[in-house]
Amino acid sequence: MVLVKRYGLLPSTADKKAIRSYTMAFPKAELTRMNILVELSNIATPNYENTGADKSQEFGVTRDWLAAAKERWQNGFIWEEREKLVNAFPNFKTAIPAPHEDGSPSDVSIDIHFMALFSKRKDAVAVLFNHGWPGSFFEFLPLFKLLREKYPDEDSLPYHIIVPSLPGYGLSDAPPMHRNFTVTDASYMLDHLMSKTLGIKSYISQGGDVGSFISRYNGYNSPNCKGVLINFSPVPKPEGATLDDMDDEDKVAMKRYEWFATGAISYMGMHATRPSTVGLAIATNPIAVLAWIGEKFLDWTDPASFPPTSHIGNQQSNNSTATPYSIELMDEAIAGAALYFLTGSIGTSLYCYRQFFPGGQDAASPVQKKLYIAKPKLFGYSFFPWEVMGSPKEWIATSGDMVFFKRHAHGGHFAQLEQPAAIWEDVEEFLQLLPADS
C-alpha cells in the first residue's frame, strides 16, 4: 500500500502515469564534498572595494558578510533541515517535451520538478506560482507553511497550488543542449504541466522576476491561463509622463529603479553576453555561488522583511555571538547557493537574460508591450516598495487591462519569500475576480 502525503493526492484530471513522487535527498557523499569545498574556499584578501567602510555594498557584497556567511554555513546552517522542510510537502517530477523553436512539441523531454498542495474539492481553483533568478521553489516554503496552517486538510483547501522549479533551475533538468532555450520555451513547458500533465483547464499564473515573464507568456499564449498576477513589471515611461504626476511612494520607487539601473544591473549584461564564463567561474565552488547570489538577496530585499539578528546561537553548540546581519536571510542565501551547487544549475539558469537583454542592453520593456494581457484575461499587480524595478501603477497599466492593483507597505523583490501573507491575500482577492464559469 502506497501512503499518499497530505495534500498529495493528484487531481482526477492528472495523467498519473506520467507523474512520480519525489523526495529531496542528496547523497551523503555529495553533501560531504560540498561542505569540504566550503571549508577550503578562500575569502579574498581585504581591499578598499570589498571592505566598504560604510558597509553599503556600493561595490557589491562585502567581505565581512561573505566571511560571516561562510562561518554560518560551516557551523550553523544545516542542509538536512532544509531537505526535511521540503519533504514535509508533496513533491513530484514529470517528463515534459521541450518545444521546437516554432512552439510545437519535440521528441526531447526533460524532467520538471514541482511542489504542490492539491485539494480534494472538485471546484478547486488552480494557481501556478513561478519563481525567478537567483531564486528557486524555496521562496514559496513560507507560503506553503502559511497555507497548511490556514487549511489543515485537503477538504478545506479550496485551491490547487503548484510551484515548479523552472527548467534549468534547481531540481528540474537542464534545457536541451542542441539549441537556444528561452523563457518562451519555459512558459510553454509549464503550461504543458498545468494543462496537459495535470489536466487543469483553468488556472491563474503568479510570479516575480523571471516568473513574471513566464506568467505573462502563460496569459498571452495559453487559453487555459485565465489571469496573470505579477509583482515585477519594468515598463517604459509612457509618452508625456513626468515625475510630477507621481505620488511620493512612486517617486521613492523610481529612485530605487534608478539606483538599480545605473549600477546594480551590471550582472545582467554578463549573463546576457558571457553566460558561459559566468557559469563556469561561479560553479567552481559553493562560496563562489554564495557571493554571486548573496549580493542579490541582500540588495533586493526590504530590511523590514529580514531585520538584523542581534544574537544567534550556534545550532551545534551553546555558543552565542552578536551579528549585524539577518541570519534568516543569510540562511536563505546559503540554502539557495547550496541548491544551485548541488544540482549544478547555476550555469543552466542564465538563459533568460539573452532573450531580454540582447547584447547586454535593456530590452525587457518592449517585451512587456508585446505581451499585453487583454480582456477577458485578468491582469493584476502587487506593488512592493523595495522592488528593484518598480513602476507606477499608471505605467504598468499600459501593459495590460488591469483589474487589480495593491500597494503594500513592506517587501521587496523576493516578495513571496519576504511577505507570503501579503502575496496570498492578493491572490485570494484576485481569484474573486474570476468569472464563475472559469
C-alpha positions as CSV (number, residue, x, y, z in Angstrom):
1,M,0.0,0.0,0.0
2,V,1.4,3.4,-1.1
3,L,0.8,6.1,1.5
4,V,-0.1,9.5,-0.1
5,K,1.3,12.5,1.7
6,R,-1.2,15.1,3.0
7,Y,-2.3,17.4,0.1
8,G,-0.5,14.9,-2.3
9,L,-3.5,13.2,-4.0
10,L,-3.3,14.2,-7.6
11,P,-6.4,15.7,-9.3
12,S,-8.6,13.3,-11.1
13,T,-7.7,15.0,-14.3
14,A,-4.0,14.4,-14.0
15,D,-2.0,11.9,-16.1
16,K,-1.0,9.8,-13.1
17,K,1.2,7.5,-15.1
18,A,3.4,10.5,-16.2
19,I,3.9,11.9,-12.6
20,R,6.0,10.3,-9.9
21,S,6.5,11.3,-6.3
22,Y,9.9,12.9,-5.4
23,T,11.8,13.1,-2.2
24,M,14.7,15.5,-2.0
25,A,17.7,13.6,-0.5
26,F,21.1,14.3,-1.9
27,P,23.7,11.6,-1.4
28,K,25.8,12.0,1.7
29,A,29.0,11.9,-0.4
30,E,27.8,15.0,-2.4
31,L,27.0,16.9,0.8
32,T,30.4,16.0,2.3
33,R,32.1,17.2,-0.8
34,M,30.2,20.4,-0.8
35,N,31.0,21.0,2.9
36,I,34.7,20.3,2.3
37,L,34.7,22.8,-0.5
38,V,33.0,25.4,1.7
39,E,35.8,24.9,4.3
40,L,38.6,25.0,1.8
41,S,37.3,28.0,-0.2
42,N,39.3,31.2,0.2
43,I,37.8,34.6,1.1
44,A,39.6,37.2,-0.9
45,T,42.1,39.5,0.9
46,P,40.7,42.7,2.2
47,N,40.8,45.8,-0.1
48,Y,39.1,49.1,-0.4
49,E,36.2,47.7,-2.5
50,N,35.3,44.6,-0.6
51,T,35.6,46.1,2.9
52,G,33.4,49.2,2.2
53,A,33.9,51.5,5.2
54,D,30.2,52.3,5.4
55,K,29.2,48.7,4.7
56,S,26.8,50.0,2.0
57,Q,27.6,47.3,-0.6
58,E,28.3,50.1,-3.1
59,F,30.8,47.8,-4.9
60,G,28.9,44.6,-4.3
61,V,28.7,42.1,-1.4
62,T,31.2,42.8,1.4
63,R,34.0,40.6,2.5
64,D,32.6,40.8,6.1
65,W,29.2,39.4,5.1
66,L,30.7,36.6,3.0
67,A,33.1,35.6,5.8
68,A,30.2,35.6,8.3
69,A,28.1,33.5,5.8
70,K,30.9,31.0,5.3
71,E,31.2,30.6,9.1
72,R,27.5,30.2,9.3
73,W,27.5,27.6,6.5
74,Q,30.2,25.6,8.3
75,N,28.9,25.8,11.9
76,G,25.3,26.8,12.0
77,F,23.4,26.1,8.7
78,I,22.1,22.5,8.4
79,W,21.2,21.5,4.9
80,E,19.3,18.4,6.1
81,E,16.8,20.7,7.9
82,R,16.0,22.3,4.5
83,E,15.5,18.9,3.0
84,K,13.2,18.0,5.8
85,L,11.1,21.1,5.3
86,V,10.8,20.5,1.6
87,N,9.8,16.9,2.1
88,A,7.1,17.9,4.5
89,F,5.1,18.9,1.4
90,P,4.3,16.8,-1.7
91,N,6.9,17.0,-4.4
92,F,6.8,15.4,-7.9
93,K,8.7,15.0,-11.1
94,T,7.4,14.5,-14.6
95,A,8.9,14.4,-18.1
96,I,7.7,17.2,-20.4
97,P,8.6,17.6,-24.0
98,A,10.7,20.6,-24.8
99,P,9.3,22.6,-27.7
100,H,10.7,23.2,-31.1
101,E,11.6,26.8,-32.0
102,D,8.1,27.1,-33.6
103,G,6.5,26.0,-30.3
104,S,5.4,22.6,-31.4
105,P,6.4,19.7,-29.1
106,S,9.6,17.9,-29.8
107,D,10.6,14.3,-29.1
108,V,13.1,15.5,-26.4
109,S,11.7,15.6,-22.9
110,I,13.2,16.8,-19.7
111,D,12.2,16.2,-16.1
112,I,10.4,19.1,-14.4
113,H,10.1,19.2,-10.6
114,F,7.1,20.8,-8.8
115,M,6.0,21.1,-5.3
116,A,2.2,21.2,-4.7
117,L,-0.7,21.3,-2.4
118,F,-3.7,19.6,-4.0
119,S,-7.3,20.0,-2.9
120,K,-9.9,17.2,-2.9
121,R,-12.6,19.7,-3.8
122,K,-14.0,19.3,-7.3
123,D,-14.4,23.1,-7.6
124,A,-10.7,23.8,-6.6
125,V,-9.1,26.8,-8.4
126,A,-5.6,26.2,-9.6
127,V,-2.7,28.7,-9.1
128,L,0.7,28.4,-10.8
129,F,3.5,30.2,-8.9
130,N,6.7,31.0,-10.8
131,H,10.0,31.9,-9.2
132,G,12.9,33.9,-10.8
133,W,16.7,34.2,-10.7
134,P,18.5,33.7,-8.4
135,G,15.6,32.2,-6.6
136,S,14.1,28.8,-6.5
137,F,11.0,27.0,-5.3
138,F,12.4,27.5,-1.8
139,E,10.9,31.0,-2.0
140,F,7.4,29.5,-1.6
141,L,8.1,27.4,1.5
142,P,6.8,30.2,3.9
143,L,3.7,30.4,1.8
144,F,3.2,26.6,2.0
145,K,3.6,26.7,5.7
146,L,1.0,29.5,5.9
147,L,-1.5,27.6,3.8
148,R,-1.0,24.4,5.8
149,E,-2.0,26.4,8.9
150,K,-4.9,28.1,7.3
151,Y,-6.3,25.0,5.6
152,P,-5.4,22.0,7.8
153,D,-6.6,19.3,5.3
154,E,-7.3,18.7,1.6
155,D,-11.0,19.0,2.1
156,S,-10.8,22.6,3.4
157,L,-8.2,23.7,0.9
158,P,-10.1,25.5,-1.9
159,Y,-7.1,25.6,-4.3
160,H,-4.5,23.6,-6.2
161,I,-1.2,25.3,-5.5
162,I,1.6,24.3,-7.9
163,V,5.2,25.6,-7.7
164,P,7.6,24.3,-10.3
165,S,11.3,24.6,-10.5
166,L,11.9,26.4,-13.8
167,P,13.6,24.4,-16.5
168,G,17.4,24.6,-15.8
169,Y,16.8,25.6,-12.2
170,G,17.3,23.6,-9.0
171,L,15.5,20.2,-9.2
172,S,14.4,20.5,-12.8
173,D,16.6,19.2,-15.6
174,A,18.7,21.5,-17.7
175,P,17.2,22.6,-21.1
176,P,18.2,20.6,-24.2
177,M,21.7,21.4,-25.3
178,H,21.1,21.3,-29.1
179,R,19.5,24.8,-29.4
180,N,19.0,28.1,-27.7
181,F,16.3,27.9,-24.9
182,T,14.2,30.8,-23.9
183,V,11.7,31.9,-21.3
184,T,9.0,31.5,-24.0
185,D,10.0,27.8,-24.1
186,A,10.0,27.5,-20.3
187,S,6.5,29.0,-20.3
188,Y,5.3,26.5,-22.9
189,M,6.6,23.6,-20.7
190,L,5.0,24.9,-17.5
191,D,1.6,25.4,-19.3
192,H,2.0,21.8,-20.6
193,L,2.5,20.8,-16.9
194,M,-0.7,22.6,-15.9
195,S,-2.9,22.0,-19.0
196,K,-1.9,18.5,-20.1
197,T,0.0,16.7,-17.4
198,L,-2.3,17.9,-14.6
199,G,-5.3,18.3,-16.9
200,I,-6.2,21.7,-15.4
201,K,-8.3,23.7,-17.9
202,S,-8.4,26.9,-15.9
203,Y,-5.6,28.5,-13.8
204,I,-4.0,31.8,-12.9
205,S,-0.3,32.4,-13.1
206,Q,1.6,34.4,-10.5
207,G,5.2,35.4,-10.4
208,G,8.0,37.9,-9.9
209,D,11.3,38.4,-11.7
210,V,11.7,35.8,-14.5
211,G,8.5,34.3,-13.2
212,S,6.6,37.4,-14.1
213,F,7.6,37.0,-17.8
214,I,6.6,33.3,-17.6
215,S,3.3,34.3,-16.2
216,R,2.8,36.9,-19.0
217,Y,3.6,34.3,-21.6
218,N,1.1,31.9,-19.9
219,G,-1.6,34.6,-20.0
220,Y,-0.8,35.7,-23.5
221,N,-0.4,32.3,-25.2
222,S,-2.4,29.8,-23.2
223,P,-6.2,29.6,-23.4
224,N,-6.2,27.8,-20.0
225,C,-4.5,30.6,-18.2
226,K,-7.3,32.9,-17.2
227,G,-5.4,35.5,-15.3
228,V,-1.9,36.9,-14.6
229,L,-1.0,38.4,-11.2
230,I,2.7,39.6,-11.0
231,N,4.9,41.6,-8.7
232,F,7.6,42.6,-11.2
233,S,6.9,44.6,-14.3
234,P,9.5,47.1,-15.7
235,V,7.8,49.2,-18.3
236,P,8.9,52.2,-20.4
237,K,7.8,55.6,-19.3
238,P,4.5,56.5,-21.1
239,E,4.7,59.4,-23.5
240,G,4.2,62.6,-21.7
241,A,4.5,61.1,-18.2
242,T,6.6,63.1,-15.7
243,L,7.8,62.7,-12.1
244,D,5.3,65.5,-11.2
245,D,2.5,63.0,-12.0
246,M,3.7,60.6,-9.3
247,D,2.9,60.4,-5.6
248,D,5.7,60.3,-3.1
249,E,5.7,56.5,-2.9
250,D,6.1,56.2,-6.6
251,K,8.9,58.7,-6.6
252,V,10.8,56.7,-4.0
253,A,10.3,53.5,-6.1
254,M,11.7,55.3,-9.2
255,K,14.7,56.4,-7.2
256,R,15.4,52.8,-6.4
257,Y,14.8,51.8,-10.0
258,E,17.4,54.5,-11.0
259,W,19.9,53.1,-8.4
260,F,19.4,49.6,-9.8
261,A,19.7,50.7,-13.5
262,T,22.8,52.7,-13.0
263,G,25.0,50.1,-11.3
264,A,23.4,47.1,-9.7
265,I,22.1,45.9,-13.0
266,S,25.6,45.2,-14.4
267,Y,25.3,41.4,-13.7
268,M,22.5,41.2,-16.3
269,G,24.9,42.3,-19.1
270,M,27.3,39.5,-18.1
271,H,24.5,36.9,-18.0
272,A,23.3,38.0,-21.4
273,T,26.6,38.2,-23.2
274,R,29.0,35.9,-21.4
275,P,26.9,33.3,-19.6
276,S,29.5,30.5,-20.3
277,T,32.3,32.4,-18.5
278,V,30.0,33.4,-15.6
279,G,28.6,29.9,-15.2
280,L,32.0,28.1,-15.4
281,A,33.6,30.5,-12.9
282,I,30.8,30.5,-10.3
283,A,30.2,26.8,-10.4
284,T,33.8,26.0,-9.2
285,N,32.8,26.1,-5.5
286,P,29.8,26.9,-3.3
287,I,31.3,30.1,-1.8
288,A,31.6,31.5,-5.3
289,V,27.9,30.8,-5.9
290,L,27.1,32.3,-2.5
291,A,29.0,35.5,-3.3
292,W,27.3,35.9,-6.6
293,I,23.7,35.4,-5.5
294,G,24.1,36.6,-1.9
295,E,24.6,40.1,-3.2
296,K,21.1,39.9,-4.7
297,F,19.5,38.6,-1.6
298,L,21.0,41.5,0.4
299,D,20.4,44.2,-2.1
300,W,16.9,43.3,-3.3
301,T,15.1,42.6,0.0
302,D,13.3,45.0,2.3
303,P,15.3,45.4,5.5
304,A,11.9,45.2,7.3
305,S,11.4,41.7,6.0
306,F,14.7,40.5,7.4
307,P,15.8,42.7,10.3
308,P,19.3,42.1,11.7
309,T,19.7,39.3,14.2
310,S,21.1,40.7,17.4
311,H,22.4,37.4,18.7
312,I,22.5,33.9,17.1
313,G,23.3,30.7,18.9
314,N,25.3,28.1,17.1
315,Q,22.9,25.2,16.4
316,Q,25.7,22.7,17.1
317,S,27.0,24.2,20.3
318,N,25.9,26.5,23.2
319,N,27.9,29.5,21.8
320,S,26.1,32.8,21.0
321,T,27.6,35.6,19.0
322,A,26.5,39.0,18.0
323,T,25.9,39.8,14.3
324,P,24.8,42.9,12.4
325,Y,23.2,40.7,9.7
326,S,19.9,38.8,9.4
327,I,20.7,35.2,10.0
328,E,17.3,34.2,8.5
329,L,18.2,36.0,5.2
330,M,21.7,34.6,5.3
331,D,20.3,31.1,5.7
332,E,18.1,31.6,2.6
333,A,21.1,32.8,0.6
334,I,23.1,29.7,1.8
335,A,20.2,27.4,1.0
336,G,19.9,28.8,-2.5
337,A,23.6,28.6,-3.1
338,A,23.7,25.0,-1.9
339,L,20.8,24.1,-4.2
340,Y,22.4,25.7,-7.2
341,F,25.7,24.0,-6.4
342,L,24.4,20.5,-5.6
343,T,22.3,20.5,-8.8
344,G,24.9,22.1,-11.0
345,S,22.3,24.5,-12.2
346,I,23.9,27.9,-11.7
347,G,25.2,27.8,-15.3
348,T,21.9,26.4,-16.8
349,S,19.8,29.1,-15.1
350,L,21.1,32.1,-17.1
351,Y,19.4,31.6,-20.4
352,C,16.7,34.1,-19.7
353,Y,19.0,37.1,-20.0
354,R,19.9,36.6,-23.6
355,Q,16.2,37.0,-24.5
356,F,15.5,40.1,-22.5
357,F,18.9,41.8,-22.7
358,P,20.4,41.0,-26.1
359,G,23.9,42.5,-26.3
360,G,23.6,43.4,-22.7
361,Q,21.0,46.1,-23.5
362,D,17.7,46.5,-21.7
363,A,15.0,45.0,-23.9
364,A,12.6,44.0,-21.2
365,S,10.3,47.0,-21.6
366,P,9.4,46.3,-25.2
367,V,8.6,42.7,-24.2
368,Q,6.1,44.0,-21.8
369,K,4.4,45.9,-24.5
370,K,4.4,42.9,-26.8
371,L,2.8,40.7,-24.1
372,Y,-0.2,42.9,-23.4
373,I,-2.7,41.0,-21.2
374,A,-6.0,41.9,-22.7
375,K,-9.6,41.1,-21.6
376,P,-11.2,38.7,-21.0
377,K,-7.9,37.6,-19.3
378,L,-7.4,39.2,-15.9
379,F,-4.3,41.3,-15.2
380,G,-3.2,42.4,-11.7
381,Y,-0.1,43.8,-10.0
382,S,1.2,43.6,-6.4
383,F,3.4,46.6,-5.6
384,F,6.2,46.2,-3.0
385,P,8.2,49.3,-2.2
386,W,11.7,47.6,-2.2
387,E,11.3,46.1,-5.7
388,V,14.4,47.0,-7.7
389,M,12.5,47.8,-10.9
390,G,9.3,49.2,-9.6
391,S,7.0,51.2,-11.8
392,P,4.0,53.4,-11.1
393,K,0.5,51.9,-11.5
394,E,-0.3,54.1,-14.5
395,W,2.8,52.8,-16.3
396,I,2.1,49.2,-15.5
397,A,-1.4,49.6,-16.8
398,T,0.0,50.3,-20.3
399,S,1.0,46.6,-20.4
400,G,-2.5,45.0,-19.7
401,D,-6.1,45.6,-18.9
402,M,-5.5,46.0,-15.2
403,V,-8.3,44.9,-12.9
404,F,-6.3,44.6,-9.7
405,F,-3.6,46.7,-8.0
406,K,-2.5,46.5,-4.4
407,R,0.2,48.6,-2.8
408,H,2.0,47.1,0.2
409,A,3.9,48.8,3.0
410,H,6.8,46.3,3.2
411,G,8.5,43.9,0.9
412,G,11.0,43.7,-2.0
413,H,12.0,41.7,-5.0
414,F,11.6,38.3,-3.3
415,A,8.0,39.1,-2.2
416,Q,6.9,35.5,-1.9
417,L,9.7,34.8,0.5
418,E,9.6,38.1,2.3
419,Q,5.8,38.8,2.6
420,P,4.0,35.5,2.0
421,A,0.8,36.6,3.8
422,A,0.6,39.7,1.6
423,I,1.1,37.8,-1.6
424,W,-1.5,35.2,-0.6
425,E,-4.0,38.0,0.4
426,D,-3.6,39.4,-3.1
427,V,-4.0,36.0,-4.8
428,E,-7.3,35.4,-2.9
429,E,-8.6,38.8,-3.8
430,F,-7.6,38.3,-7.4
431,L,-9.2,34.9,-7.6
432,Q,-12.5,36.5,-6.6
433,L,-12.5,38.4,-9.9
434,L,-12.6,35.2,-12.0
435,P,-15.9,34.6,-13.7
436,A,-17.9,31.9,-12.1
437,D,-17.6,29.6,-15.1
438,S,-13.8,29.8,-15.2
